[in-house]
Amino acid sequence: MKNNVTTYIQKAYTSPFYLSIHLVLLFIIHSVYVYVYTVSSSLRIDYALQIFLRITIWTVPVLIYLMVLKINILDFLKLRQNLIKGIIWGIVIGLLVILLQGIGIYFQNNNITIKLNIGIGLWLKSIILVGFSEEVLFRGFILKKLRENISFGKSNIAQALLFLLIHFPGWILLNQFVYPNIIGNIAFIFIIGILMGYILKKTDSLWSCIIAHSFINFATICII
């Protein structure tokens, strides 16, 4: 009986509908999560709980999927392969983004400020851990699942569009979905999604994406 249940669960997880269901549930739960901490002042939650919920919503289902199918987590997510290469690429790309962000801000405002005093909660949630949680889901899991059925180019565009879509609830609920500024935000997130996919393909290490992603968030939050 136990073997039959295990077999049924494994078949369900590997079915073509699993990824669609996973993404739909993720979008719904993430939208509720964003609503709770951005709109309802009586239900505002602290950074520690936000971090816990983000990891629970974005990362834990991927880990459960891999454990149910008895797939090696580190190998599947490319967290073991090319470790040094991934770290070097992530740092180099991240520093390049910071340089470009700084140049752009300087020419726009004739001034540049590096704001490091943003609080430990924001450091953890939006800079240090965001790269891990988002890259594990979108590049480590979704991109690889899509590549099982379609080419890398199509898979990369699809995951970048999904990565873009997950930002919409936050933009809308924070009243940031305003033309024409939103056009730049949409283009930026989509390009980042595409870039992360190509970085993963080039390095075959998710660490390159994780580190570069965290540097990118640092640049957008701390360099003003």
Residue, then its C-alpha position, 0 to 999 in steps of 0.5 A: m500500500k505504501n509503495n502504491v501511494t509513493t508511486y502515485i505521488q511520484k507520477a503526480y509530481t512528474s505529470p505535465f500539470y504539476l508545474s502549472i499547478h505549482l505556479v498557479l498556487l505560488f502566484i495566489i499564495h504570494s499575492v495573499y502574502v504581499y497583500v497582508y504585509t503591504v495593505s492591511s496595517s493591522l496585520r503587518i508582519d515583521y521581517a523575520l516572519q516575512i523571511f520565513l514565509r518567503i522561504t516557505i512559499w518559494t523554496v520549500p515546495v521545490l525541496i519537497y518535490l525533489m525529496v519525494l522524487k528522491i532527486n539529489i537536491l544539490d545536483f538538481l539545483k546545480l549548487r554543487q557543480n562549478l562552485i568556484k566558477g559560479i562564485i567568481w562569475g556572480i561576484v564579477i557580474g554583481l560588481l559590474v551591475i553596481l558600477l553601471q548603477g552608480i554611473g547611471i545615478y551619477f549622470q542622472n542626479n550629479n550625485i551618488t549616495i550609498k545607503l548601507n544603514i537600511g536595517i538588518g531585516l531589509w538586508l536579509k529579506s531583500i538582499i541576502l536571501v532574495g537571491f537564493s529563494e528566487e533563483v532556486l525557484f525560477r532558474g534552479f527549478i522552473l527553467k530546468k523543468l521547462r527544458e525537459n520539453i522545450s528548447f533553452g531559448k523558449s524555456n528562458i523566455a518563459q521563466a523570465l516572463l513568469f519571474l516578471l509576472i510574480h512581481f505584479p502583485g507587489w507593484i499593484l498593491l504598492n501603487q507602483f503600477v503607474y505609466p510610464n515608470i512601470i515600463g522601465n520596471i517591467a523591462f528591467i525585471f524581464i531582462i534580469g530574468i533572461l540574464m540569469g538564465y544565460i548566466l546559469k547556462k554559461t556557468d552551470s552553477l546556480w551560485s552565479c545567479i544567486i550572488a549576482h541577483s543579490f548584488i543587483n538588489f543591493a545596487t537598486i536598494c542601496i545606491i541612490 
